[in-house]
């Protein structure tokens, strides 16, 4: 691609991004969402997290076999249910992942 094509691409993508995000900020009055939609939007962050994490846990990727990732996720989930702390959950999951990856390397 030439410099002109690259510049046009960046300007076009920037314009589309700014316009699409500004549409939510333009109205001067708050939007009245239906109660069912408001209730459904409460679950959007959890659904987005599950959509990102589930394929990584269930598929064999460069991060290791699925049994290692599922084992670490189970240990981290257990810690979270026990203590309800985010930092401890992350640390526990990472330590379990490293231990299981070491065990997988040792087993061959």
N, C-alpha and C positions, 0 to 999 in steps of 0.2 A: 504494500500500500504506500501511497505517496504521503507527503506531509499534509497536503490539502485534504486527502481522505481521512487521515488520522485526526486532524483538527475538526473536521465536520462531524466525525463520529463522536468525539469527546463533547463537543458543543451540543449535539443532538441528545446524547444520553443525559447530559447535565440538565438540559431544558426539560426533558420528560420527567426526570427525577424531581426537580424543583416544582414543576406544575402539579405532579401527582401528590406530592406531600403538602403543598400549599392549599390544596382543595379542602383539607380538613381544618385549616386555620382561617379561611376566608369568612365563613358565616359569623355574624356578630352575636347571634343568639345560640344557646346550646341546642344540640339535637335532641329531640324527644325520641328515644329508642323504645320500641315495644318491650314490655317486661320479659317476654320469652326470649327475645334477642339479647337483652341485658343479662339474663340468667345464663344463656349459652356462652356469652363472651367471658364469663367467669372461668370457663374451662379451657379457654384458648391457650394460655401459657403452658398448662400441663400437656395439652395435645401437641403443641409445637415441640416441647422438650421430648416427648415420647417419639415423635416423628423423626427427630434427629438421632436420638440415642438407640432406639430399637434396632435399626438396620446395622449399626456398628456392633451391637451386642450379639446379634443372631447370625451374622454373616462372617465367613472367614476372610479377614482382611490382613493388611500388613501389620496390624497391631497384635496379631496372634490368633490362635484358634478360638472358636466361640466358647469352648468350655472354660478357658482361662478368663475370658471377659465376663461370662455369666457367673463364675465363681466369685470373682472380685465384686461384681454387682450385688450378689447375694450377701457377701460379708458387709459391704457398705450399707445395704438396706437394713441389715440386722442392727448395725451400729446406730443408724438413724432412728429406727424404731425404739431402740433402747435409750438413747441420750437426746435425740431431737436437735443435734448440733450440725450445722453445715460444714464447718471447717474440719471437725473430727470425721465426718462422713467422707469427705474428699480424701483426707489423709489415710483413713482406714482402707478405703477402696484402692488407693494407689499402692499402699504397702501390700495388700492382698494380691493385687495385680502383679507386682514385682516378684513376690514370693511364688505365685503360680507360674509365672514365666520362667523363673529359675528352676522350678520343679519340672516344667515341661522340657527345658533344655537338658536337665540332668537325666530325665527318663529317655530322652532321645527322640 
